[in-house]
Amino acid sequence: MKEYGSVIEYENMKKEIFARGPIACTIDATEKLENWFGWDIFSEFTLFPMPNHILSVVGWGKDP
């Protein structure tokens, strides 16, 4: 059985991953993101985002 839909907000994403496994997300990979070489959380506000990449989210948190 195939299931799909939209999930919004961090806590709902966690619930979906826990219940059914990895989820696919779209992101707007801006030039600033493409040139970023950090290990911290990247954050950038875009007034009109244009999703151009898909990624899989398989979990959350940080391993020691």
ABEGO torsion letter per residue (X at the ends): XBBBEBBBEAAAAAAAAAAAEBBBBBBBBBAAAAABABABBBBBBBABBBBABBBBBABBEBBX
